[in-house]
Amino acid sequence: MTRILAIDTATEACSAALWQDGAILERYQVAPRGHTDLILPMVEALLAEAGLVLGQLDALAFGRGPGSFTGVRITLSVAQGLAFGTGLPLLGVSNLQALAQGAHRHDGCERALAAIDARMGEIYVGGFALCDGVMEADTAEQVLAPETFLTATTGHWQQGVGSGFVTYPALAGRVDGLCEAQPYPRAGDMLPKAVRDWQAGLGIDAAEARPVYLRDKVTWQKLPGRE
């Protein structure tokens, strides 16, 4: 029985979720501040509901970014703290991927463009396509000005998802529709990817875990083989 806990505080939403052999328990709250006060009680509540302790888990997943600098650091710090205390491996999951997975869960979307408002007139953006139930990266994740993105790509997507589409409505011109029910990533939507990565042996030691900020990425790129 696979048991994986996921946590995320990288955006305005704070969430934790537990995968137990295909069933998902989740706590989710939009709270622009106070993530440090919310995340551990969420974890404790989930474990209590499932009748588990941390040591009974197989791995811990965390939202590796992109997102707010402080939020991503909180997620990583909490994940590392829990992992150091238990010896559990970590699995970093993209916050953009979680948004795309949410679009698939909510609307059955198979090709999603995920965009998070990165502030400073920019967006974090990435394209994802469904592969055996998991939304996998179809483009490199980037941080770009919205107008740069619109002129740099001619691609079109089934659905747009994330806060970037709220802040910059012009992005909707690159998608057929919007997943308005999913403005922020959810830990529960990180679990399908985390479980797949765990089964592939991709768990890492807590000391090796790193955040992803994207601020040094400036061009829109298709991944190799997906041009």
PAZAPA-4460 file (N, C-alpha, C; in steps of 0.05 Angstrom, whole numbers, plus 32768, in hexadecimal, padded with zeros to 4 digits):
% residues 227
    n_x    n_y    n_z   ca_x   ca_y   ca_z    c_x    c_y    c_z   seq   type   mol
   8011   7FE8   8000   8000   8000   8000   8012   8019   8000     1      M     A
   800F   802A   7FEC   801E   8042   7FEA   8012   8059   7FFA     2      T     A
   8022   8065   800A   8019   807C   801A   802C   8093   8017     3      R     A
   8022   80A9   800C   8032   80C1   8007   8024   80DA   8010     4      I     A
   8032   80EA   801F   8027   8104   8028   8032   811A   8017     5      L     A
   8021   812D   800E   802A   8144   7FFE   8022   815E   800C     6      A     A
   8034   8171   800B   802F   818B   8017   8036   81A1   8003     7      I     A
   8028   81B8   8006   802E   81CF   7FF4   8025   81E9   8001     8      D     A
   8037   81FD   8000   8031   8218   800A   803C   822D   7FF6     9      T     A
   8040   8226   7FDD   804F   8237   7FCA   803F   824E   7FBF    10      A     A
   8024   824D   7FC2   8014   8263   7FB8   8002   826D   7FCF    11      T     A
   7FEC   827B   7FC8   7FDA   8285   7FDD   7FCC   826E   7FEB    12      E     A
   7FCC   8256   7FE0   7FBF   823F   7FEC   7FD3   822F   7FFC    13      A     A
   7FC9   8223   8012   7FD8   8211   8022   7FCA   81F6   8023    14      C     A
   7FD8   81E1   801D   7FCA   81C7   801C   7FDC   81B0   8023    15      S     A
   7FCF   819A   802C   7FDD   8181   8032   7FCA   816B   8029    16      A     A
   7FD5   8155   8020   7FC5   813F   8016   7FD3   8125   801B    17      A     A
   7FC4   8110   801F   7FCF   80F5   8024   7FC4   80E1   8010    18      L     A
   7FD6   80D3   8003   7FCE   80BD   7FF1   7FD2   80A3   8000    19      W     A
   7FBC   8093   8001   7FBE   8079   800E   7FB1   8065   7FFB    20      Q     A
   7FC2   8058   7FEB   7FBA   8044   7FD8   7FA3   804D   7FC6    21      D     A
   7FA7   8065   7FBB   7F94   8070   7FA7   7F7F   8083   7FB3    22      G     A
   7F7A   8082   7FCD   7F67   8094   7FD9   7F76   80AD   7FE3    23      A     A
   7F6A   80C4   7FDF   7F77   80DD   7FE7   7F66   80EC   7FFC    24      I     A
   7F74   80F3   8012   7F69   8105   8026   7F78   8120   8023    25      L     A
   7F69   8136   8027   7F76   8150   8021   7F6B   8166   8034    26      E     A
   7F7D   8178   803A   7F76   8191   8048   7F80   81A8   8036    27      R     A
   7F6F   81BC   8032   7F75   81D2   801F   7F69   81EC   802A    28      Y     A
   7F79   8201   802A   7F6F   821B   8033   7F7D   8231   8025    29      Q     A
   7F6E   8244   801A   7F7A   825C   800E   7F7F   826F   8024    30      V     A
   7F98   8275   8029   7FA0   8287   803F   7FBB   8294   8037    31      A     A
   7FB9   82AC   802B   7FD2   82B9   8021   7FE8   82BB   8036    32      P     A
   7FE0   82BB   8050   7FF4   82BC   8065   7FEE   82A6   8079    33      R     A
   8002   829F   8089   7FFE   828C   809E   8003   826F   8097    34      G     A
   8010   826A   8080   8015   824E   8077   8024   823E   808C    35      H     A
   8037   824C   809A   8047   823D   80AE   8036   8234   80C5    36      T     A
   8020   8242   80CA   800F   823A   80E0   7FFA   8225   80D8    37      D     A
   7FF6   8222   80BE   7FE1   8210   80B4   7FEB   81F5   80AB    38      L     A
   8003   81F3   80A0   800B   81DB   8092   800F   81C3   80A5    39      I     A
   801C   81C6   80BB   8021   81AF   80CD   8007   81A5   80DA    40      L     A
   7FF5   81B7   80E2   7FDB   81AD   80EC   7FCB   819D   80D6    41      P     A
   7FCE   81A6   80BD   7FC1   8197   80A7   7FCD   817B   80A5    42      M     A
   7FE7   8179   80A7   7FF5   815F   80A6   7FEC   814D   80BD    43      V     A
   7FEB   8159   80D5   7FE3   8149   80EC   7FC6   8140   80EA    44      E     A
   7FB5   8151   80DF   7F99   8149   80DC   7F95   8132   80C8    45      A     A
   7FA4   8133   80B2   7FA3   811E   809E   7FAC   8104   80A9    46      L     A
   7FC3   8104   80B7   7FCD   80EB   80C2   7FBA   80E0   80D7    47      L     A
   7FAE   80F1   80E7   7F9B   80E8   80FB   7F83   80DC   80EE    48      A     A
   7F79   80E8   80D9   7F61   80DE   80CB   7F67   80C3   80BE    49      E     A
   7F80   80BF   80B5   7F87   80A6   80A8   7F90   8091   80BD    50      A     A
   7F94   8099   80D5   7F9E   8087   80EA   7FBB   807F   80E5    51      G     A
   7FCB   8092   80DC   7FE7   808C   80D5   7FFA   809F   80E5    52      L     A
   8013   8097   80E5   8028   80A9   80EF   803C   80AD   80D7    53      V     A
   804C   80C2   80D9   805E   80C8   80C2   806F   80B0   80BA    54      L     A
   8079   80A1   80CD   808B   808B   80C7   807E   8075   80B7    55      G     A
   8064   8075   80B5   8056   8061   80A5   8053   8068   8088    56      Q     A
   805C   8081   8081   805A   808A   8065   8071   807F   8055    57      L     A
   806E   807F   803B   8083   8076   8029   8095   808E   8020    58      D     A
   8089   80A5   801E   8097   80BC   8014   8087   80D6   801A    59      A     A
   8095   80EC   8017   8089   8107   801A   808C   8116   8000    60      L     A
   8077   8121   7FF5   8078   8132   7FDD   8074   814F   7FE5    61      A     A
   8080   8161   7FD6   807E   817D   7FDC   807D   818D   7FC3    62      F     A
   806F   81A4   7FC4   806E   81B6   7FAE   8089   81C5   7FAB    63      G     A
   8098   81BE   7F97   80B3   81C8   7F94   80B4   81E4   7F88    64      R     A
   809E   81EF   7F80   809C   8207   7F71   8096   8202   7F54    65      G     A
   8093   8217   7F45   8096   8233   7F4C   807F   823E   7F5D    66      P     A
   8085   8254   7F6A   8071   8262   7F7A   807F   8279   7F88    67      G     A
   8073   8282   7F9E   8080   8298   7FAD   8099   828E   7FBA    68      S     A
   80AD   829E   7FBB   80C7   8296   7FC7   80C3   828B   7FE3    69      F     A
   80B4   829B   7FF3   80B0   8293   800F   80A0   8279   8011    70      T     A
   808B   8278   8001   8079   8260   8002   8088   8247   7FFA    71      G     A
   8098   8248   7FE5   80A7   8231   7FDD   80BB   8228   7FF2    72      V     A
   80C8   823C   7FFF   80DB   8236   8015   80CD   8229   802C    73      R     A
   80B5   8232   8033   80A6   8226   8049   80A0   8209   8043    74      I     A
   8096   8204   802B   8090   81E8   8023   80A9   81D6   8026    75      T     A
   80BF   81DF   801B   80D7   81CF   801B   80E1   81CB   8038    76      L     A
   80E0   81E0   8048   80EA   81DD   8063   80D9   81CA   8074    77      S     A
   80BF   81CB   8070   80AE   81B9   807F   80B2   819C   8075    78      V     A
   80B4   8198   805B   80B8   817E   8050   80D3   8172   805A    79      A     A
   80E7   8182   8059   8101   8178   8062   8101   8172   8080    80      Q     A
   80F4   8183   8090   80F2   817D   80AC   80E4   8163   80B2    81      G     A
   80CE   815E   80A4   80BF   8145   80A8   80D0   812D   809F    82      L     A
   80DE   8131   8088   80EE   811B   807D   8107   8115   808F    83      A     A
   8114   812A   8098   812C   8125   80A9   8124   8116   80C3    84      F     A
   810C   811B   80CD   8104   810E   80E5   80FB   80F1   80E2    85      G     A
   80F6   80E9   80C9   80EB   80CE   80C4   80FC   80BE   80B1    86      T     A
   810E   80CB   80A2   811E   80BD   808E   810F   80B8   8074    87      G     A
   80F7   80C4   8071   80E7   80C0   8059   80F4   80CF   8041    88      L     A
   80F2   80C4   8029   80FB   80D2   8011   80E8   80E8   8009    89      P     A
   80F2   80FB   7FFA   80E1   8111   7FF0   80DD   810F   7FD2    90      L     A
   80C6   811A   7FCA   80BF   811B   7FAD   80B6   8138   7FA7    91      L     A
   80C6   8146   7F97   80BE   8161   7F90   80AB   8161   7F78    92      G     A
   8095   816F   7F7A   8081   8170   7F65   807D   818D   7F5D    93      V     A
   807C   8192   7F43   8078   81AD   7F39   805D   81B8   7F40    94      S     A
   805C   81D1   7F49   8042   81DE   7F4E   8032   81E2   7F35    95      N     A
   8040   81E7   7F1F   8032   81E9   7F05   8026   81CE   7EFD    96      L     A
   8035   81B9   7F01   802A   819E   7EFB   8011   8198   7F0C    97      Q     A
   8012   81A1   7F25   7FFA   819C   7F37   7FE2   81AB   7F2C    98      A     A
   7FE6   81C3   7F22   7FCF   81D1   7F16   7FC4   81C2   7EFE    99      L     A
   7FD6   81B9   7EED   7FCD   81AA   7ED5   7FBE   8190   7EDD   100      A     A
   7FC9   8183   7EF2   7FBC   816B   7EFC   7FA0   8171   7F07   101      Q     A
   7F9D   8188   7F13   7F83   8191   7F1D   7F6F   8195   7F06   102      G     A
   7F79   81A1   7EF0   7F68   81A5   7ED9   7F5F   818A   7ECE   103      A     A
   7F70   8176   7ECE   7F68   815C   7EC5   7F54   8150   7ED8   104      H     A
   7F59   8152   7EF2   7F46   8147   7F05   7F2B   8154   7F04   105      R     A
   7F2B   816E   7F01   7F11   817D   7F02   7F02   817B   7EE8   106      H     A
   7F10   817D   7ED1   7F02   8180   7EB7   7F0A   816A   7EA3   107      D     A
   7F1B   8158   7EAB   7F24   8144   7E98   7F38   814E   7E83   108      G     A
   7F44   8165   7E88   7F56   8172   7E75   7F6E   8160   7E70   109      C     A
   7F76   815E   7E56   7F8D   814E   7E4E   7FA5   815E   7E45   110      E     A
   7FA1   8178   7E3F   7FB7   818A   7E39   7FB1   81A5   7E46   111      R     A
   7FC2   81AB   7E5A   7FBD   81C3   7E6A   7FD5   81D6   7E6A   112      A     A
   7FCF   81F0   7E69   7FE4   8204   7E6D   7FE0   820F   7E89   113      L     A
   7FF4   820C   7E9A   7FF2   8215   7EB6   8002   822E   7EB9   114      A     A
   7FF6   8242   7EC6   8004   825C   7ECA   7FFE   8267   7EE6   115      A     A
   8014   826E   7EF4   8012   827A   7F0F   801C   8296   7F0D   116      I     A
   800D   82A9   7F19   8016   82C5   7F1B   8030   82C6   7F2A   117      D     A
   8045   82CE   7F1D   8060   82CF   7F2A   8066   82EB   7F35   118      A     A
   8052   82FD   7F34   8057   8319   7F3C   806B   8326   7F2A   119      R     A
   8071   833F   7F2F   8085   834E   7F1F   807F   834D   7F01   120      M     A
   8065   834B   7EFA   805E   834B   7EDE   8065   8331   7ECE   121      G     A
   8068   831B   7EDD   8070   8302   7ED0   805D   82EB   7ED8   122      E     A
   805F   82D5   7EC9   8051   82BD   7ED0   8064   82A5   7ED0   123      I     A
   805F   8292   7EE1   806B   8277   7EDF   8058   8267   7ECD   124      Y     A
   8063   825A   7EB9   8051   824D   7EA6   805E   8233   7E9B   125      V     A
   804D   821F   7E96   8056   8206   7E8B   803F   81F7   7E7E   126      G     A
   8044   81E8   7E6A   8030   81D8   7E5D   8032   81BB   7E64   127      G     A
   801B   81AD   7E67   801A   8192   7E70   8007   8181   7E5F   128      F     A
   800D   8168   7E5C   7FFC   8156   7E4D   7FF9   813C   7E5C   129      A     A
   7FE1   8130   7E5A   7FDA   8118   7E69   7FE9   8100   7E5F   130      L     A
   7FF4   80F0   7E71   8002   80D8   7E6B   7FFB   80C3   7E80   131      C     A
   7FEA   80B0   7E7A   7FE2   809B   7E8C   7FD8   80A6   7EA7   132      D     A
   7FC7   80BA   7EA5   7FBA   80C5   7EBC   7FC9   80DB   7ECB   133      G     A
   7FE1   80E1   7EC2   7FF1   80F6   7ECF   7FF8   810B   7EBB   134      V     A
   7FF4   8124   7EC2   7FFC   813A   7EB1   801A   813E   7EB2   135      M     A
   8027   8139   7E9C   8044   813B   7E9A   804D   8153   7E8A   136      E     A
   8065   815D   7E90   806E   8176   7E83   8070   8172   7E65   137      A     A
   8065   8185   7E56   8067   8186   7E39   8079   819D   7E30   138      D     A
   807E   81B0   7E41   8090   81C6   7E3C   80A1   81CA   7E55   139      T     A
   80B7   81D8   7E51   80C7   81E0   7E68   80B8   81F5   7E78   140      A     A
   80BA   81F5   7E92   80AE   8209   7EA3   80BE   8223   7EA1   141      E     A
   80B0   8239   7E9F   80BE   8253   7E9A   80B2   8269   7EAC   142      Q     A
   80C1   827E   7EAF   80B6   8297   7EBA   80B9   82AC   7EA5   143      V     A
   80A2   82B8   7E9D   80A2   82CB   7E86   808E   82E1   7E8C   144      L     A
   8092   82F8   7E7E   807D   830C   7E7D   8067   8301   7E6C   145      A     A
   804E   8305   7E73   8038   82FA   7E63   8039   8301   7E45   146      P     A
   8041   831A   7E3F   8042   8321   7E23   8058   8312   7E14   147      E     A
   806E   830C   7E22   8083   82FD   7E16   807A   82E0   7E10   148      T     A
   806B   82D5   7E23   8061   82BA   7E1F   804E   82BA   7E07   149      F     A
   803D   82CE   7E05   8029   82CE   7DF0   8036   82D0   7DD4   150      L     A
   804C   82DE   7DD3   805A   82E1   7DB9   806E   82CB   7DB4   151      T     A
   8076   82BC   7DC9   808B   82A8   7DC6   8080   828D   7DBE   152      A     A
   8066   8288   7DC2   805B   826E   7DBC   8042   8271   7DAB   153      T     A
   803F   825E   7D99   8026   825C   7D89   8015   8244   7D92   154      T     A
   801E   8237   7DA7   8010   821F   7DB0   7FF4   8226   7DBA   155      G     A
   7FE2   8212   7DBA   7FC7   8215   7DC4   7FC1   81FD   7DD6   156      H     A
   7FB2   8203   7DEC   7FAE   81EF   7E00   7F90   81EB   7E06   157      W     A
   7F8A   81D3   7E0E   7F6E   81CD   7E14   7F63   81DE   7E2B   158      Q     A
   7F73   81E2   7E3F   7F69   81F1   7E56   7F80   8200   7E64   159      Q     A
   7F79   8218   7E6E   7F8C   8227   7E7E   7F84   8226   7E9C   160      G     A
   7F98   8226   7EAD   7F93   8222   7EC9   7FA7   8232   7EDA   161      V     A
   7F9E   823E   7EEF   7FB0   824C   7F01   7FAB   826A   7F03   162      G     A
   7FB8   8276   7F17   7FB3   8292   7F1D   7FBD   82A5   7F07   163      S     A
   7FD0   829B   7EF7   7FDA   82AC   7EE1   7FC4   82B4   7ECE   164      G     A
   7FB0   82A2   7ECA   7F9A   82A9   7EB8   7F86   82BC   7EC4   165      F     A
   7F86   82BE   7EDF   7F75   82D2   7EED   7F82   82ED   7EEB   166      V     A
   7F9C   82EF   7EEF   7FAA   8308   7EEF   7FAE   8313   7ED2   167      T     A
   7FB2   8301   7EBF   7FB7   8309   7EA3   7FA3   82FB   7E91   168      Y     A
   7F8B   8305   7E8E   7F76   82F8   7E7E   7F7E   82F3   7E61   169      P     A
   7F91   8303   7E56   7F99   82FF   7E3A   7FA4   82E3   7E35   170      A     A
   7FAE   82D6   7E4A   7FB9   82BB   7E47   7FA4   82A8   7E3D   171      L     A
   7F8B   82AE   7E42   7F75   829C   7E3A   7F74   8299   7E1B   172      A     A
   7F81   82AA   7E0D   7F82   82A7   7DF0   7F92   828F   7DE6   173      G     A
   7FA1   8283   7DF9   7FB1   826B   7DF2   7FA3   8251   7DFA   174      R     A
   7F8B   8253   7E05   7F7D   823B   7E0E   7F61   823A   7E05   175      V     A
   7F55   8222   7E04   7F39   821F   7DFC   7F26   8226   7E12   176      D     A
   7F2F   8223   7E2B   7F1D   8229   7E42   7F2E   822B   7E5B   177      G     A
   7F21   8233   7E71   7F2F   8237   7E8A   7F24   8224   7EA0   178      L     A
   7F36   821B   7EB0   7F2D   820B   7EC8   7F2C   821F   7EDF   179      C     A
   7F15   822C   7EE2   7F12   8242   7EF5   7F10   8237   7F12   180      E     A
   7F0B   821D   7F15   7F09   8211   7F30   7F25   820C   7F3C   181      A     A
   7F3A   8211   7F2D   7F55   8209   7F36   7F69   8221   7F34   182      Q     A
   7F65   8236   7F44   7F78   824D   7F42   7F93   8247   7F4F   183      P     A
   7F94   8235   7F63   7FAD   822F   7F71   7FB3   8211   7F71   184      Y     A
   7FCC   820A   7F73   7FD3   81ED   7F75   7FC8   81E1   7F8F   185      P     A
   7FC2   81C7   7F8E   7FB9   81B8   7FA5   7FCC   81A1   7FA9   186      R     A
   7FD2   819B   7FC3   7FE3   8184   7FC9   7FD8   816A   7FBF   187      A     A
   7FBD   8168   7FBF   7FB1   814F   7FB5   7FB7   814A   7F98   188      G     A
   7FBA   815F   7F89   7FC0   815C   7F6C   7FDD   8156   7F67   189      D     A
   7FEE   8159   7F7B   800A   8151   7F79   800E   8133   7F7C   190      M     A
   7FFA   8126   7F88   7FFE   810A   7F8F   8000   80F6   7F77   191      L     A
   7FF0   80F9   7F62   7FF3   80E6   7F4C   8010   80E6   7F40   192      P     A
   801B   80FE   7F3D   8036   8100   7F33   804A   80F5   7F48   193      K     A
   8046   80FC   7F61   8058   80F3   7F76   8058   80D4   7F78   194      A     A
   8040   80C8   7F76   803F   80AB   7F77   804D   809E   7F60   195      V     A
   8049   80A9   7F48   8057   809F   7F30   8076   80A1   7F34   196      R     A
   807F   80B8   7F3E   809C   80BC   7F42   80A6   80A9   7F57   197      D     A
   8097   80A5   7F6C   809F   8093   7F82   80A2   8077   7F76   198      W     A
   808F   806E   7F67   8090   8053   7F5B   80A7   8050   7F48   199      Q     A
   80B0   8067   7F3C   80C7   8067   7F2A   80E2   8069   7F39   200      A     A
   80E1   806A   7F53   80F9   806C   7F63   8106   8087   7F63   201      G     A
   80F6   809C   7F61   8101   80B7   7F5F   8102   80C7   7F79   202      L     A
   80FC   80BA   7F8F   80FE   80C7   7FA9   811B   80CF   7FAF   203      G     A
   811E   80E5   7FBD   8139   80EF   7FC3   813C   80F4   7FE1   204      I     A
   8155   80F5   7FEA   815A   80FB   8006   8153   8118   800B   205      D     A
   814A   811D   8024   8141   8138   802B   8156   814E   8026   206      A     A
   816F   8147   802A   8185   815B   8027   8189   8162   8009   207      A     A
   817F   8152   7FF7   8182   8157   7FDB   816B   8167   7FCF   208      E     A
   8156   816B   7FDE   813E   8179   7FD3   8144   8196   7FCE   209      A     A
   813A   81A0   7FB8   813F   81BC   7FB0   8125   81C9   7FA6   210      R     A
   8122   81E3   7FAB   810B   81F1   7FA0   8110   81F8   7F83   211      P     A
   80FB   81FF   7F75   80FD   8209   7F59   80F0   8224   7F57   212      V     A
   8100   8239   7F51   80F6   8254   7F51   80F1   825E   7F34   213      Y     A
   8100   8256   7F21   80FD   825D   7F05   8105   8279   7EFD   214      L     A
   810D   828A   7F10   8113   82A6   7F09   8129   82A9   7EF5   215      R     A
   813A   8295   7EF1   8150   8298   7EDE   8148   828C   7EC3   216      D     A
   812E   8284   7EC0   8125   8279   7EA6   8116   828F   7E97   217      K     A
   811E   8293   7E7E   8112   82AA   7E70   8106   82A4   7E54   218      V     A
   8108   828C   7E4B   80FD   8286   7E30   80EA   826F   7E31   219      T     A
   80D6   8270   7E1F   80C2   825A   7E1D   80CF   8244   7E0D   220      W     A
   80CE   822B   7E18   80DB   8215   7E0B   80C9   81FC   7E0B   221      Q     A
   80C7   81EE   7DF4   80BB   81D4   7DF3   80D0   81C0   7DFD   222      K     A
   80C8   81AB   7E0A   80DA   8196   7E13   80E4   8187   7DFA   223      L     A
   80FD   817B   7DFC   8107   816B   7DE6   80F4   8155   7DDE   224      P     A
   80F0   8153   7DC4   80DE   813E   7DBA   80C1   8146   7DB9   225      G     A
   80BA   815F   7DC3   809F   8167   7DC4   809B   8181   7DB4   226      R     A
   80AD   8187   7DA1   80AB   819F   7D91   8092   819E   7D7F   227      E     A
***
